[in-house]
Amino acid sequence: MRPITGWLLAGTVGLGASGCATVGERAVAAEAAARSFERALTASDSVRVCDALAPATREELEADAPCGPALDALRLPSETGPVERVDVYGSQARVVFEHDSVFLASFPNGWRVTAAGCTPRSGRPYRCELKGD
């Protein structure tokens, strides 16, 4: 597992890709995408989970097995709890649930999950079960 690093910097670089939506509108859309992803995880709906992933994240996940079986091998939380906060920086977002943190990126077809099953580490980057390069 590699930790998530530099996500704030990546978000600032991606400001031009964020379109005309306000920060509030982007936060609402990112939160909705993260909630949908988490509902699909809870329902064990691997098709919806895999469809919600960013291309690089799905590619890394499928390096050794198809997406569905590869998901089964991860230790993703089965219960995330309520959303505690949403941070949006340009075309990047972090949705912090009570028991998970999900990172997303904005694509032309909507927000996609770049990392999930992430836990913060004091003074260090997040450690994520699911992530892309």
C-alpha positions in Angstrom: 0.0 0.0 0.0 1.3 3.4 -0.9 0.0 6.5 1.0 -1.9 9.3 -0.6 0.5 12.3 -0.9 0.3 15.7 -2.4 -3.5 15.6 -3.1 -3.8 19.3 -2.2 -1.1 20.3 -4.6 -2.7 18.2 -7.4 -6.0 19.9 -6.7 -4.5 23.4 -7.1 -2.8 22.4 -10.3 -6.2 21.2 -11.6 -8.0 24.4 -11.0 -8.5 25.1 -14.7 -10.2 21.7 -15.2 -12.9 22.4 -12.6 -15.3 24.3 -15.0 -17.6 27.1 -13.9 -19.2 25.4 -10.9 -18.8 27.0 -7.6 -16.9 25.4 -4.8 -20.2 24.6 -3.1 -21.7 23.0 -6.2 -18.5 20.9 -6.7 -18.6 19.9 -3.0 -22.3 18.8 -3.3 -21.5 16.8 -6.5 -18.3 15.2 -4.9 -20.2 14.2 -1.8 -23.0 12.7 -3.9 -20.5 10.6 -5.8 -18.7 9.5 -2.6 -22.1 8.5 -1.0 -23.1 6.6 -4.1 -19.8 4.8 -4.1 -20.1 3.9 -0.4 -23.7 2.7 -0.9 -22.5 0.4 -3.7 -19.8 -0.9 -1.5 -22.3 -1.6 1.3 -24.6 -3.4 -1.2 -21.7 -5.4 -2.5 -22.5 -4.1 -6.0 -19.1 -4.5 -7.6 -20.4 -3.2 -11.0 -21.4 0.1 -9.6 -18.2 0.3 -7.4 -16.0 -0.4 -10.4 -17.9 2.1 -12.6 -17.3 4.8 -9.9 -13.5 4.5 -10.0 -11.2 6.9 -11.8 -9.4 5.2 -14.7 -5.9 5.0 -13.0 -7.5 3.6 -9.9 -9.4 0.9 -11.7 -6.3 0.1 -13.8 -4.2 -0.4 -10.7 -6.9 -2.4 -9.0 -7.2 -4.7 -12.0 -3.5 -5.3 -12.3 -3.8 -8.9 -11.1 -7.5 -9.7 -11.3 -10.8 -8.3 -12.7 -12.3 -5.4 -10.8 -15.0 -7.4 -8.8 -12.7 -10.1 -7.5 -9.9 -7.6 -6.8 -12.3 -5.5 -4.7 -13.1 -8.6 -2.6 -9.4 -8.9 -1.6 -9.4 -5.4 -0.2 -10.2 -4.4 3.4 -12.6 -1.6 2.6 -15.0 -0.5 5.4 -18.4 -2.1 5.3 -20.0 0.8 7.3 -18.8 4.3 6.8 -21.1 6.4 9.0 -22.2 9.9 8.3 -20.2 12.5 6.3 -18.2 14.7 8.6 -16.8 17.1 6.0 -16.1 17.7 2.3 -13.0 19.5 1.1 -12.8 20.6 -2.6 -9.7 22.0 -4.2 -10.1 22.6 -7.9 -10.8 19.3 -9.5 -9.9 17.2 -6.5 -12.0 16.4 -3.4 -11.9 14.6 -0.1 -15.1 13.3 1.5 -14.5 12.4 5.2 -16.9 9.9 6.6 -17.0 8.8 10.2 -15.1 5.5 9.3 -13.5 6.2 5.9 -12.1 9.0 3.8 -12.7 9.0 0.0 -10.6 11.0 -2.5 -12.1 11.9 -5.8 -11.2 13.7 -9.0 -13.5 15.5 -11.5 -13.7 14.1 -15.0 -15.9 15.2 -17.9 -18.4 12.5 -17.0 -18.5 13.5 -13.3 -16.6 12.8 -10.0 -14.7 9.5 -9.9 -13.1 7.8 -6.9 -9.3 7.9 -6.9 -8.8 6.4 -3.4 -10.9 4.9 -0.7 -10.5 2.9 2.5 -8.2 5.8 3.6 -7.2 6.4 7.2 -5.3 9.4 8.4 -2.0 9.0 10.1 -0.7 11.7 12.5 1.9 13.8 10.7 1.9 11.5 7.7 -0.1 11.0 4.5 -3.2 8.9 4.5 -3.0 5.1 4.1 -5.5 3.8 1.5 -6.6 0.3 0.7 -7.8 1.4 -2.8 -5.8 3.9 -4.9 -4.4 4.6 -8.3 -1.1 6.1 -9.4 
